[in-house]
Amino acid sequence: MLIDFYRVAGIKGIFLANRKVDDQIKTFITYNKGRDWRLLQAPDTDLRGDPVLCQLPFCSLHLRLQLSENPYTSGSISSKETAPGLLVATGNIGSELSYTDVGVFISSDGGNSWRQIFEEEYNVWFLDWGGALVAMKHTSVPIRHMWVSFDEGRSWTKYSFTSTPLFVDGSLVDPGIETQIMTVFGHFSLRSEWQLVKVDYKSLFSRRCTKEDHQTWHLHNQGEPCVMGERKIYKKRKPGVQCSLGRDYSQTVVSEPCVCGQGDFECDYGYERHSNNQCIPAFWFSPSSLSKDCNAGQNYWNSTGYRRIVSNNCTDGLREKYMARMEKCPGKAPRGLHILTSDGKLVLEQGHNATFIILMEEGDLQRTNIQLDFGDGIAVSYANFSPVEDGVRHVYKSAGIFQVTAYAENSLGSDTAVLFLHVVCPVEHVHLSVPFVAIRNKDVNITAVVWPSQAGTLTYFWWFGNSTKPLITLESSISYMFTVEGMNAVTVQVAGGNTLIQDTKEIAVHEYFQSQLLSFSPNLDYYNPDIPEWRQDVGKVIKRALVTGIPDEQILVALFPGLPTSAELFILPHKNSTERRKSSEADLEQVVEILFNALNQNLVQFELKPGVEVVVYVTQLTLAPLVDSSSGHSSSAMLMLLSVVFVGLAVFLIYKFKRKIPWINIYAQVQHDKEQEMIGSVSQSENAPKITLSEFTDPEELMDKELDTRVMGERQPSAELFHSLGEGVGLLVSGEAVTVTQVQAEP
């Protein structure tokens, strides 16, 4: 774990770092930009000349590498471009870095060897190309002395820079590599103003330096003369010589390249160095993965796992072995094929251009065949990839969901990509088709009719009553059960593309009701414009013509679209009649009898316009009987049904074998022509009872026949049942309509 990092100025490739090793912070140095690290060798002796017992790797020199936050102090470590190889740092000797027992150390050879120069913390500045060092104690008490060294810290001379002790805040060294002037600033007391003290060291330099005042030193790494692939020799002033270098001083550096060795190479990207000093691919890296832009016929650099360290200038040697080799790009199979629209949307209006973009992560672009199937029976092919880089356009002539498939293939493999495109046609109108009346707690089918019919993919949102959350479907029909009696609102919203339209209808929900199909005299069809408003108005007129003393809320008339004009009459129970069910059913039967008698006698008519009288007829009666959701009288109804079936079977046997009984002559009037049944749009199930009224008997005639049957006595229940029915009258049994004809025996 890296804690601090410092780049040594003046020499490339040398870095110092504090790293955490086994919960201990230690200082390491590298001479090849981090490829190899080692601990710092501690000084052989201390300030008093006593030997220092410190053996690697258990004991070493550790330095504080933090830069000063105050730009006017030297900080815990300092090096200069104008003084290569010279480092001054605060640190300690031991097994790890400590912040208590510290001193100041100096290196004159780029960090290979170190000497201790102070036992306390000092700020150290460089003067005149590093030929002089100025040190000032780092303390919070006022001082008046500083120390100057001309032999790289081996000896120090004490100088007084002020007569009155000064709380030093910092020091400013005048810019320029030949600097020999310092400005010290601080306070004489905590309340006094700032004081500036200018210190000129020119008098300390007796003369200008000559060639005899210089010496050379060789940069090395523990005796190895090649650092960063070069052998370098620097020129510097001899220690102890108090001469001035001047402005025209030039550091003559002798540099020559070295033969490349293993230390000049580091592991390439994706490779890790192991214990045998070899670079092996990391677990997450695949050396066989080539550049995405590498196509057949081109060249690429194939790494050997090594690369020469940046700024390393070595030549020959292992360079040819470790350098990447240029090889020809092999062909690659298509991989990572993607298909998308140019605008990123998956919804398109019918008749508009659809632009498809095809992308491929890997593959030989120039040698890949692309086939694009639009899903509507049309497909295109390309011999190379370049024509489809700008997109492929296509126009869909019909709405729907289309599976667009892209297929890429070359001699090495293939890949496929799929996209589902929704092509929609703007929705213009929606009509909600609902029954006019529904039974409580019974499923009702509700349909939304959309125009145009080929609108593509639509989403339907259904609201029922006062619900705040809709039911969402992709189908135009839904089955729903109403639990509350009264008028229930149904709303549907249809979403297609960017269009959203809705329609609302109301359904009357009751426990039971009766309904009757109505027809009209032909002259009504001539004036029928077949629009909803006209049907609503005519329904109100018919309702007013029917209601004669009957509560208005018990009558509902609904006209059907189309010709010939027809309608359905609903007779509803009285409000709040659920608790008194039996009496309500009797009341409803009475209302039905009144209305049907009036309809059968052609007493219901209305004036459509002056001179145009329209007569309302009964088309088909749906007695019921009462349309009911309960299963209450199932057992008695079943007995009644069995009785009627038995009677019907007896009639059939008598008719079949009547010639074999000489003393009786029976004739049966069978009604072969059954009237056409018309099932209304509401509450008309397959089991709904019906009765044919082609020959509906008057109530007086029924009364006479009933009296005649009572004379027959109790021995012939079948005859009594037959005589109680008018000829051709329908019999209602357990929810089924059974037509029974009268059978009469001759004397």
C-alpha positions in Angstrom: 0.0 0.0 0.0 1.5 3.3 -1.1 1.5 6.1 1.5 3.7 8.9 0.0 5.5 9.4 -3.2 8.3 11.8 -4.2 10.2 12.4 -7.5 13.9 13.2 -7.1 14.6 16.4 -9.1 17.6 16.6 -11.5 17.8 12.9 -12.4 15.1 11.0 -14.3 13.8 7.7 -13.1 14.6 8.1 -9.4 11.6 8.0 -7.0 11.1 7.6 -3.3 8.0 6.1 -1.8 6.7 5.2 1.6 4.8 1.9 1.5 3.0 0.0 4.1 4.5 -3.5 4.6 3.1 -5.7 7.4 1.5 -2.7 9.1 4.8 -0.9 9.1 5.6 2.2 6.9 9.0 1.9 5.2 10.8 4.0 2.7 11.8 2.6 -0.7 13.8 3.9 -3.6 13.7 3.0 -7.4 16.2 3.9 -10.2 14.0 2.6 -13.1 10.7 4.3 -12.6 9.2 1.8 -10.2 10.2 -1.5 -11.9 12.4 -2.4 -9.0 12.3 -1.1 -5.4 14.7 -1.4 -2.5 15.1 -0.1 1.1 17.5 2.8 1.9 20.8 1.9 3.4 21.3 3.7 6.8 24.4 5.8 7.5 27.4 3.8 8.8 28.1 6.4 11.6 26.1 9.0 13.5 27.0 12.7 14.1 29.5 11.8 16.8 31.3 9.2 14.6 29.9 6.2 16.4 29.0 3.2 14.2 25.3 2.7 13.5 24.1 -0.9 13.9 21.4 -1.3 11.2 21.2 -4.3 8.9 18.9 -4.7 6.0 16.1 -5.7 5.6 15.4 -5.5 9.4 16.6 -2.0 9.8 16.9 0.9 7.2 16.6 4.6 6.7 13.1 6.0 6.6 12.3 9.5 5.3 9.3 11.9 5.6 8.3 12.6 2.1 5.6 15.3 2.7 6.0 18.5 0.9 5.7 21.7 2.9 2.3 23.5 2.9 4.2 26.7 3.5 6.0 27.8 0.2 8.5 29.7 2.3 9.9 26.7 4.1 12.0 23.9 2.6 9.7 21.0 3.8 10.7 17.6 5.0 12.5 16.7 1.8 14.2 18.9 -0.8 16.0 18.4 -4.1 16.8 20.8 -7.0 17.2 20.5 -10.8 20.3 22.7 -10.5 21.9 20.4 -8.0 21.5 16.8 -9.4 22.2 14.0 -7.0 21.8 16.2 -3.8 18.9 15.3 -1.5 18.1 16.6 2.0 15.3 15.0 4.0 14.0 14.5 7.6 13.7 11.0 8.8 14.9 8.3 11.2 16.8 5.0 11.4 14.9 1.9 12.4 12.5 -0.8 11.4 9.8 1.7 10.3 9.1 5.4 9.9 8.8 7.3 13.2 7.7 10.9 13.9 9.4 11.2 17.3 13.1 10.3 17.0 13.9 12.3 13.9 17.0 13.9 12.3 18.1 15.5 9.0 20.0 13.3 6.5 21.7 14.2 3.2 22.8 12.2 0.1 25.3 13.5 -2.4 25.1 10.6 -4.9 21.4 10.4 -5.8 20.2 8.3 -2.7 22.8 5.5 -2.7 24.4 6.6 0.5 23.3 8.9 3.3 24.8 11.0 6.1 23.2 12.5 9.1 23.7 16.3 9.4 21.3 17.3 12.3 19.6 15.6 15.2 16.7 17.9 15.1 14.4 19.3 12.4 15.9 22.0 10.2 14.9 23.9 7.1 17.6 23.6 4.4 17.9 25.8 1.3 20.3 25.5 -1.7 22.5 28.5 -2.8 24.6 29.0 -5.9 23.9 25.8 -7.8 24.0 23.8 -4.6 27.5 24.9 -3.8 26.3 26.3 -0.4 23.6 25.0 2.0 21.8 27.3 4.4 20.1 25.7 7.4 17.7 27.3 9.9 16.3 25.4 12.9 12.6 24.5 12.7 11.2 25.8 16.0 8.5 27.9 17.5 10.9 30.0 19.6 12.6 33.1 18.3 16.1 32.6 16.8 18.9 34.8 15.6 21.4 32.3 14.0 21.7 30.2 10.9 24.2 27.7 9.6 26.1 27.6 6.3 27.9 24.7 4.7 30.2 24.6 1.7 31.0 20.9 1.8 27.6 19.3 1.4 26.8 19.3 5.1 30.0 17.8 6.4 30.7 20.9 8.4 28.6 24.0 9.3 29.5 27.5 10.2 27.2 29.5 12.5 26.2 33.1 11.5 24.0 35.7 13.2 21.5 37.3 10.8 19.8 39.6 13.3 20.7 41.2 16.6 17.2 40.6 18.1 15.8 37.1 18.2 13.1 36.7 15.5 10.1 34.4 15.2 10.8 33.1 11.8 7.8 32.6 9.5 9.8 31.7 6.4 12.6 32.6 4.0 12.5 33.7 0.4 15.4 32.8 -1.8 15.7 35.3 -4.7 15.0 33.6 -8.1 18.1 32.6 -10.2 20.3 29.7 -10.2 23.3 31.8 -9.0 21.4 32.9 -5.9 23.5 34.2 -3.0 20.9 36.3 -1.3 18.1 35.3 1.2 15.2 37.3 2.7 14.1 36.1 6.1 10.7 37.4 7.4 9.1 37.1 10.8 8.1 38.9 14.0 10.1 40.2 17.0 7.1 39.5 19.2 3.7 38.0 18.7 2.1 41.5 18.5 4.8 43.2 16.4 4.6 43.9 12.7 6.4 41.8 10.1 10.1 42.2 9.9 12.2 41.5 6.8 15.9 40.6 7.0 17.9 40.5 3.9 21.0 38.2 4.1 23.7 38.6 1.4 26.2 35.8 1.1 28.4 37.2 -1.6 31.1 38.1 0.8 31.5 34.4 1.7 32.5 33.5 -1.8 36.0 34.8 -2.2 36.5 34.3 -5.9 35.2 32.8 -9.1 35.5 29.1 -9.6 38.1 27.6 -12.0 38.5 24.2 -13.7 40.6 23.1 -10.7 37.6 23.8 -8.4 35.4 21.1 -10.1 35.2 17.4 -9.9 33.1 14.7 -11.6 30.8 12.1 -10.0 29.2 9.0 -11.6 25.5 8.3 -11.2 25.0 4.7 -10.2 22.6 2.3 -8.6 24.5 0.5 -5.9 27.6 0.3 -8.2 25.6 -0.3 -11.4 26.7 2.6 -13.7 23.7 2.3 -16.1 20.6 4.1 -14.8 17.6 4.3 -17.2 19.7 2.9 -20.0 22.4 5.5 -19.8 25.9 6.0 -18.2 26.0 9.6 -16.9 28.9 11.6 -15.5 28.1 14.9 -13.7 30.4 17.9 -12.9 30.1 19.7 -9.6 32.2 21.9 -7.3 34.6 20.3 -5.0 33.4 20.1 -1.4 34.8 22.9 0.8 35.8 25.3 -2.0 34.2 28.7 -1.4 34.1 30.0 -4.9 31.2 31.4 -6.9 30.0 29.5 -10.0 28.3 32.5 -11.6 25.6 32.8 -14.2 27.5 31.2 -17.0 28.1 27.9 -15.2 27.2 24.9 -17.2 26.8 21.3 -15.8 28.7 19.3 -18.3 27.1 15.8 -18.4 28.7 12.9 -20.2 26.0 10.5 -21.3 26.2 7.3 -23.3 23.7 4.6 -23.9 24.0 1.2 -22.2 23.2 -2.3 -23.6 19.7 -3.2 -22.7 19.2 -5.7 -19.8 16.3 -7.1 -17.9 16.2 -4.1 -15.6 15.4 -1.8 -18.5 12.1 -3.6 -19.3 8.8 -3.7 -17.4 5.7 -5.8 -17.9 3.4 -4.7 -20.7 -0.3 -3.9 -20.2 -2.2 -6.9 -19.0 0.9 -8.8 -17.7 2.1 -9.3 -14.2 5.7 -10.0 -12.9 6.0 -13.3 -11.0 8.7 -14.6 -8.6 10.8 -15.9 -11.5 11.0 -12.3 -12.8 8.9 -13.2 -15.8 5.9 -11.3 -17.1 2.8 -13.6 -17.3 -0.7 -12.5 -18.5 -3.0 -11.5 -15.7 -6.2 -13.6 -15.1 -8.4 -10.9 -16.7 -6.3 -10.4 -19.8 -6.3 -12.5 -23.0 -3.2 -12.0 -25.2 -5.1 -13.3 -28.1 -7.5 -10.4 -28.1 -6.5 -8.2 -31.0 -7.2 -4.6 -31.6 -10.8 -3.9 -32.8 -9.4 -1.9 -35.8 -7.1 -4.8 -36.9 -8.4 -6.2 -40.2 -7.1 -8.9 -42.4 -4.3 -7.6 -44.6 -3.1 -5.1 -42.0 -0.3 -5.3 -39.4 -0.3 -5.0 -35.6 2.2 -5.0 -32.8 2.1 -8.3 -31.0 3.4 -7.8 -27.4 5.9 -10.3 -25.9 4.7 -9.3 -22.4 7.5 -6.7 -21.9 8.1 -3.1 -22.8 11.0 -0.8 -22.4 10.6 1.6 -19.6 9.5 5.1 -20.7 12.5 7.5 -21.1 14.9 4.5 -21.0 17.6 5.0 -23.6 19.3 1.5 -23.7 20.1 0.0 -27.0 20.8 -3.5 -28.4 21.1 -6.4 -25.9 17.7 -7.7 -24.9 15.9 -5.1 -26.8 15.3 -7.3 -29.8 14.1 -10.1 -27.6 11.6 -8.1 -25.5 10.4 -5.6 -28.1 6.9 -6.1 -29.6 6.9 -7.7 -33.0 4.9 -6.5 -36.0 2.7 -9.3 -37.3 0.0 -9.5 -39.9 -3.6 -9.3 -38.6 -5.4 -12.6 -38.9 -9.1 -12.6 -39.9 -11.6 -12.5 -37.1 -15.1 -14.0 -36.8 -17.9 -11.5 -36.4 -18.6 -10.9 -32.7 -20.7 -8.4 -30.8 -23.2 -7.7 -33.6 -25.8 -5.0 -32.6 -28.8 -3.5 -34.5 -30.6 -0.4 -33.5 -32.6 2.5 -35.0 -31.0 5.8 -35.8 -33.1 7.6 -33.2 -32.9 4.9 -30.6 -36.7 4.4 -30.7 -38.6 1.1 -31.2 -41.9 2.7 -32.3 -42.4 3.9 -35.9 -45.5 5.3 -37.7 -46.6 3.4 -40.7 -45.3 4.9 -44.0 -42.3 6.6 -42.4 -38.7 5.8 -43.1 -37.0 3.5 -40.6 -33.2 3.8 -40.5 -31.3 0.8 -39.0 -27.7 1.0 -37.7 -25.5 -2.1 -37.6 -22.5 -2.2 -35.3 -20.0 -5.0 -34.8 -17.5 -5.1 -31.9 -15.1 -7.5 -33.6 -14.6 -8.9 -37.1 -13.0 -8.2 -40.4 -15.2 -5.3 -41.7 -14.0 -5.6 -45.3 -14.7 -9.3 -45.5 -18.0 -9.7 -43.7 -21.3 -10.3 -45.4 -24.2 -8.5 -43.8 -27.8 -9.6 -44.3 -30.7 -7.6 -42.9 -34.2 -9.1 -42.7 -36.9 -6.4 -42.0 -39.5 -8.9 -40.8 -42.1 -8.0 -43.4 -40.9 -10.4 -46.1 -38.1 -8.1 -47.4 -34.4 -8.6 -46.8 -31.2 -7.0 -48.2 -27.6 -8.2 -48.3 -24.2 -6.4 -48.5 -20.9 -7.8 -49.6 -18.9 -5.6 -47.3 -19.7 -3.7 -44.1 -19.0 -0.1 -45.3 -22.4 0.5 -47.1 -24.4 0.0 -43.9 -22.2 2.2 -41.6 -24.5 5.1 -42.4 -27.7 3.1 -41.8 -30.1 1.1 -43.9 -33.5 2.6 -44.7 -36.8 0.8 -45.0 -40.5 1.8 -45.2 -43.1 -0.5 -43.6 -46.5 -0.5 -45.5 -48.5 -2.2 -42.7 -48.7 -1.9 -38.9 -47.6 -4.6 -36.5 -44.6 -5.9 -34.6 -41.8 -6.8 -36.8 -38.7 -8.9 -35.9 -35.7 -7.2 -37.6 -32.8 -9.6 -37.8 -29.2 -8.8 -38.8 -26.9 -11.6 -39.7 -23.1 -11.2 -40.2 -20.9 -14.0 -41.7 -17.4 -14.5 -42.9 -15.2 -17.5 -43.4 -14.3 -17.7 -39.7 -17.8 -17.5 -38.2 -21.1 -15.6 -37.8 -23.2 -13.6 -35.4 -26.8 -12.6 -35.2 -28.7 -9.6 -33.7 -32.4 -9.1 -33.3 -34.6 -6.0 -32.8 -38.4 -5.9 -32.4 -39.9 -2.8 -34.1 -43.5 -1.7 -33.4 -45.0 -0.1 -36.5 -48.2 1.8 -35.6 -50.9 3.6 -37.4 -52.4 6.7 -35.7 -55.6 5.8 -33.8 -58.4 8.0 -34.9 -61.5 6.8 -33.1 -62.5 4.3 -30.4 -66.0 3.0 -29.6 -66.7 1.2 -26.3 -69.1 -1.6 -26.9 -70.8 -2.5 -23.6 -74.1 -4.1 -22.6 -76.8 -1.7 -21.6 -77.8 -3.8 -18.6 -75.7 -6.4 -16.6 -76.3 -8.7 -13.7 -74.5 -8.0 -10.5 -71.7 -10.5 -9.7 -71.7 -11.9 -13.2 -68.9 -11.5 -15.8 -69.6 -9.1 -18.6 -67.7 -8.9 -21.8 -66.6 -5.4 -22.8 -65.0 -4.5 -26.1 -63.2 -1.5 -27.5 -63.6 -1.1 -31.2 -60.7 0.9 -32.7 -60.6 2.6 -36.1 -58.6 2.0 -38.2 -58.7 -1.6 -37.4 -55.0 -2.2 -38.5 -53.5 0.2 -35.9 -50.7 -2.1 -34.9 -49.7 -2.6 -31.2 -52.2 -0.9 -28.9 -52.3 -0.6 -25.1 -55.7 -0.5 -23.4 -56.3 1.2 -20.1 -59.6 0.3 -18.4 -61.3 2.2 -15.6 -64.4 0.9 -13.8 -66.5 3.0 -11.5 -64.5 5.2 -9.2 -61.3 3.2 -9.5 -58.1 5.3 -9.6 -55.8 2.5 -11.0 -56.6 1.1 -14.4 -56.5 -2.4 -15.7 -53.9 -2.5 -18.5 -54.2 -5.1 -21.4 -53.0 -5.6 -24.9 -56.4 -7.1 -25.9 -59.3 -5.0 -27.0 -61.8 -7.1 -24.9 -62.0 -7.6 -21.2 -64.3 -9.5 -18.9 -65.4 -7.7 -15.7 -67.7 -8.4 -12.8 -69.8 -5.5 -11.3 -70.5 -5.8 -7.6 -72.5 -2.6 -7.1 -76.1 -2.1 -8.3 -77.0 1.1 -10.2 -75.3 3.0 -13.0 -71.6 2.0 -13.4 -69.3 4.0 -15.6 -66.7 2.3 -17.8 -63.9 4.2 -19.5 -61.3 2.9 -21.9 -58.2 4.7 -23.1 -56.3 3.4 -26.1 -52.7 4.3 -26.6 -50.9 3.8 -29.9 -47.7 5.5 -30.7 -48.0 9.2 -29.6 -51.8 9.0 -29.7 -54.1 8.5 -26.7 -57.9 8.5 -27.1 -60.8 7.4 -24.9 -64.5 6.6 -24.7 -66.9 6.3 -21.7 -70.1 4.3 -21.4 -72.5 3.5 -18.5 -74.0 0.1 -17.6 -77.1 -0.4 -15.5 -76.3 -3.2 -13.0 -79.2 -5.1 -11.3 -79.8 -8.4 -9.6 -82.4 -9.4 -12.2 -84.3 -7.9 -15.2 -86.4 -8.8 -18.2 -85.7 -7.8 -21.8 -87.6 -7.8 -25.1 -86.4 -7.3 -28.7 -88.5 -4.7 -30.5 -89.1 -4.0 -34.2 -90.7 -1.1 -35.9 -92.8 -0.4 -38.9 -90.7 -0.2 -42.1 -91.2 3.6 -42.5 -88.7 4.2 -39.6 -85.8 2.7 -41.6 -86.3 5.4 -44.3 -85.5 8.2 -41.8 -82.7 6.3 -39.9 -79.4 8.2 -40.3 -77.7 5.5 -38.2 -75.9 7.9 -35.8 -75.7 7.6 -32.0 -77.5 10.9 -31.3 -80.5 9.8 -33.4 -80.7 6.4 -31.7 -80.6 8.1 -28.3 -83.4 10.5 -29.2 -85.6 7.8 -30.7 -85.0 5.6 -27.6 -86.3 8.4 -25.4 -89.4 8.8 -27.6 -90.2 5.1 -27.4 -89.7 5.1 -23.7 -92.2 8.0 -23.3 -94.7 6.1 -25.5 -94.3 2.9 -23.3 -94.4 4.4 -19.9 -98.0 4.7 -18.7 -98.0 4.9 -14.9 -94.7 2.8 -14.7 -91.8 4.5 -12.9 -89.4 6.0 -15.4 -86.3 4.3 -13.9 -87.8 0.8 -14.6 -87.8 1.3 -18.4 -84.7 1.3 -20.6 -84.8 1.4 -24.4 -81.7 0.9 -26.5 -81.6 1.1 -30.3 -79.1 -1.0 -32.1 -76.9 0.3 -35.0 -77.7 -0.7 -38.5 -80.7 -1.6 -40.6 -83.4 -2.8 -40.2 -84.0 -0.6 -37.1 -84.3 -2.7 -34.0 -84.2 -2.1 -30.3 -84.2 -3.9 -27.0 -86.6 -3.1 -24.2 -85.3 -3.6 -20.6 -87.7 -3.9 -17.7 -85.7 -3.2 -14.5 -86.6 -3.9 -10.9 -87.7 -1.1 -8.6 -85.0 0.8 -6.6 -83.9 -0.8 -3.4 -86.0 -3.9 -4.1 -83.3 -6.5 -3.4 -84.5 -7.1 0.2 -88.0 -8.0 -0.9 -87.1 -10.2 -3.8 -90.3 -12.2 -4.2 -92.7 -9.2 -4.1 -90.4 -7.4 -6.5 -90.5 -10.2 -9.0 -94.2 -10.2 -8.9 -94.2 -6.4 -9.4 -91.9 -6.9 -12.4 -94.1 -9.5 -13.9 -97.0 -7.2 -13.6 -95.1 -4.4 -15.4 -94.1 -6.9 -18.1 -97.7 -8.0 -18.6 -98.9 -4.5 -19.0 -96.2 -3.6 -21.5 -96.4 -6.8 -23.6 -100.2 -6.6 -23.8 -99.8 -3.0 -25.1 -97.2 -4.1 -27.6 -99.1 -7.2 -28.8 -102.2 -5.1 -29.4 -100.2 -2.5 -31.4 -101.0 0.2 -28.9 -97.4 1.5 -28.8 -96.7 4.0 -31.5 -95.2 7.4 -31.9 -95.1 10.2 -34.4 -91.6 10.6 -35.9 -92.6 13.7 -37.9 -96.0 15.1 -39.0 -97.7 12.4 -41.0 -95.2 9.7 -40.1 -96.6 7.2 -37.5 -94.2 4.5 -36.4 -95.7 1.3 -34.7 -93.6 -0.7 -32.2 -93.9 -4.4 -32.3 -92.7 -7.3 -30.1 -90.0 -9.2 -31.9 -89.1 -11.9 -29.3 -90.0 -12.2 -25.7 -87.4 -13.1 -23.1 -89.4 -14.0 -20.1 -87.8 -15.4 -17.4 -88.0 -15.2 -16.7 -86.2 -12.9 -14.5 -82.5 -12.9 -15.4 -81.0 -13.9 -12.1 -77.6 -14.8 -10.7 -78.9 -16.8 -7.8 -79.2 -20.6 -7.8 -82.0 -20.8 -5.4 -84.8 -22.9 -6.8 -82.7 -25.3 -8.7 -84.2 -28.5 -7.2 -87.9 -27.5 -7.9 -87.0 -26.3 -11.3 -85.3 -29.7 -12.0 -88.4 -31.6 -11.0 -90.5 -29.4 -13.2 -88.2 -30.0 -16.1 -88.3 -33.7 -15.6 -92.1 -33.6 -15.6 -92.2 -31.7 -18.9 -89.7 -34.1 -20.5 -91.9 -37.0 -19.3 -95.0 -35.5 -20.8 -93.2 -34.8 -24.1 -92.0 -38.4 -24.3 -95.6 -39.6 -23.7 -96.9 -37.4 -26.5 -94.2 -38.7 -28.8 -95.1 -42.4 -28.0 -98.8 -41.8 -28.5 -98.2 -40.1 -31.8 -95.8 -42.8 -32.9 -98.1 -45.8 -32.1 -101.5 -44.2 -32.5 -102.5 -46.5 -35.4 -102.0 -49.6 -33.1 -104.7 -48.4 -30.7 -108.0 -48.6 -32.5 -110.1 -47.2 -29.8 -108.4 -43.9 -29.7 -107.6 -41.3 -32.3 -105.0 -38.7 -31.4 -103.7 -35.8 -33.5 -100.9 -33.6 -32.6 -100.3 -30.1 -34.0 -96.6 -29.7 -34.3 -95.1 -26.3 -35.0 -92.3 -26.8 -37.4 -91.5 -23.3 -38.3 -89.7 -21.7 -35.4 -89.4 -18.0 -35.4 -85.9 -16.6 -35.8 -84.3 -15.8 -32.4 -82.5 -12.5 -31.9 -80.2 -12.3 -29.0 -79.7 -8.9 -27.5 -76.4 -7.3 -26.7 -76.9 -7.7 -23.0 -77.7 -10.4 -20.5 -78.7 -12.9 -23.2 -76.9 -16.1 -22.4 -77.4 -19.4 -24.2 -79.6 -20.6 -21.3 -81.8 -17.5 -21.4 -85.5 -18.6 -21.6 -87.6 -17.6 -24.6 -91.3 -18.0 -25.6 -92.8 -17.7 -29.1 -95.6 -15.2 -29.3 -96.7 -15.8 -32.9 -100.1 -16.8 -31.4 -100.2 -15.1 -28.1 -103.6 -16.0 -26.5 -105.7 -13.3 -24.9 -106.0 -13.4 -21.1 -109.9 -14.1 -21.3 -109.3 -17.1 -23.6 -106.6 -18.4 -21.2 -109.1 -18.1 -18.3 -111.8 -20.1 -20.3 -109.4 -22.9 -21.1 -108.3 -23.1 -17.5 -111.9 -23.5 -16.3 -112.3 -26.3 -18.9 -109.3 -28.2 -17.7 -110.4 -28.1 -14.1 -113.5 -30.2 -15.1 -111.3 -33.1 -16.1 -110.5 -34.0 -12.5 -107.3 -35.1 -10.9 -106.7 -38.4 -12.7 -105.3 -36.8 -15.8 -102.5 -34.4 -14.7 -101.1 -34.4 -18.2 -104.3 -33.3 -19.8 -104.8 -30.6 -17.1 -101.3 -29.3 -17.9 -102.0 -29.3 -21.7 -105.4 -27.6 -21.3 -103.9 -24.9 -19.1 -101.6 -23.9 -22.0 -102.8 -22.1 -25.1 -101.9 -23.7 -28.4 -98.3 -22.8 -29.3 -97.6 -21.2 -26.0 -94.1 -21.5 -24.7 -93.5 -23.1 -21.2 -90.7 -21.8 -18.9 -89.0 -24.5 -16.8 -85.8 -23.9 -14.8 -84.4 -21.3 -17.1 -85.2 -23.3 -20.4 -87.8 -22.4 -23.0 -89.8 -25.5 -24.1 -92.5 -25.2 -26.7 -95.5 -27.5 -26.0 -98.4 -28.0 -28.4 -101.9 -29.0 -27.2 -102.8 -32.7 -27.6 -106.5 -33.6 -27.7 -108.0 -37.1 -27.6 -111.1 -37.8 -29.7 -114.0 -39.7 -28.1 
